[in-house]
Amino acid sequence: IVGNDIDTSAMKVFAQNAARARLEGHVLAVHGDLRDLSPHRIHRMLVARRPALWPQAAPERGLIVANPPYGERIEHGPAGQDVTEVYEALRDLCVRFGSGWRAAFLVAHPDFERIFGARPSMKKPVSNGQIRANLLVYDVDDLTPKAGRRASGGSRRR
């Protein structure tokens, strides 16, 4: 399990939860932007940080799971980032991982599918606390980069 978040406090909670579940040696916490993740980078981190546990680490297939922002808090956040950027970056991440991977997202934003640019292979309504949401599952093999965007994540606003 590799956990990634740009929010430092979220990564601290991830590490605390892993410790409480006695999984410290089986998870890798990565603080950073999802646009900087790639199978190669994750492989390097797994081998460098946990060689005894992952001697054959090769992320050739797997499952990307995310609970991306719904838009209520970041739609016009201080960094100027909106959900459109995050959802497109998430799609680009999936495209970078490519064949052999699947993706599952817990989303409540009504325009996620349109912004993400693909129809899920599975869609299940769920509740996330008081929020009505959907669990969307995608076969990453079916995704292609959006026109005018690079699979590496495109340009970033600063």
N, C-alpha and C positions, 0 to 999 in steps of 0.2 A: 504494500500500500504506500503510495506516494501522495502526501497531502501538500497542496500548494495554495497560497493566498498572498495577496499583496498587503493585507492588513496584519501588522505585527501582533496585535492582541489576539486575532483569530488563530494565528500560528501558535501562540502560547497556550491557548485553550486546547488546540489540537494535540500538542505535546503532553499537556496535563491529562487529557482524556486517554491518550495512548498509555501513559504511565499507570493511570488508575486501572486500566484494563490489562496491565502487565504485557503490553505489546511493544515496548520501547525498541527492542531489537528487531522488530518485524515491520516497522513503519519508518518512512523517511519524510521529515518535514522540510519543505522547500519554501523559503520566504522569497516572493518575487512575483513578477508579472506573468500571467499565463502566456503572453505573447512571446516570452523568452524560452518556453519549454519546447523540447523536441525529444524524440526517442533517443537520439544520440546523447544529449545532455543528461537525461535521466539515467541512461546506462552508465555513463561516466561517474555520476554521483553514487549510484548503487555500488559499483565496484570499489570506488574510493572510500566510501563510508562504512560499508558492511560486507567486505569480501568473504568472510566466513559463512554468512547467511545466504549470500547470492553469488556463489562461485560461477554459475552459468547464466548470470543475469543478461538477458537479451530481450528487451521489450518489443518483440515482434508482433505480439497480439495482446489484447487486454480490453479493459473496460474503463472508459473515461466517465467519471460521475461528477456532476456539478449541481450546485444549488445557486445559480447566478442571481444577481440582484433583480428584484421585481420592478424597480423603478421608483418606488415610493421615496427612497432616501437619496439616490444618486442621480435622478433624472437631470437635475441641473446643479450638480455638486460643485464643490469649490475648485476641483481640478478641471472643470469644464467637460468631464467625461459623462456621457449619457449611456443609457442601456443599449442603444444602437451600436456604439463602439464595442461594448463588452460582448454583445451577442455575435457580432461579426468576428471579433477576435476569437471567440469560442469556436466558431465554425472553422476559422483558419487553423486553429490548433488541431481540430479533428482531421482536417485535410493533411496537415503535416504528419500526423501519426499514420494515416492511410490504411491500406489493406490489412485485414485481420483484426481490426479494432472495432468496437461498438461504443456508443455514447449514450448515457442516460442523464436527463436533466429534469430537475424539479423546478417548474416554472409557473408563475401566475400572471405574467404580463400577457395581455391579450394579443400582442403583435409579435411574440417570440418567433413563431413558425415563419411568419412573413420576413422578419428581419434575418433570421438564421438562414432562410432561403431553401428550405427543404421540408418535405413532409416526413413525419416520423413513421417508422415501421410499426410502432405500438404507441398508443396514447391512452393513459388511464387517469381518470379523475381521482384526486386525493385532496386531503386537507393538510395544511401545514399550520398548525395552531388554528387560528380563526380565519386563515386565508384559504380560499378555494384555489387549488392549483392543479396542475397536470404533471404526471410523470411521462416524459417523452423519451422513447428509445429510438436511436438511429443506427443504421448499419453504415459505418464510416466509408465502406467501399462505394456506397452510392453517392457520396458527396464529391463535388468538384469545386475549385475556387470560384468565387463570384467574379463575374466579368469586371475587369479593371482593378482587381485586387490580387496581390501576390499571396501565395500560400504561406509565405514567411510571416505574414501578419500585416502587410501593408505599411503605410506610414502612420506614425503616431503623432497626435497633437501634444504639444508641450505647454 
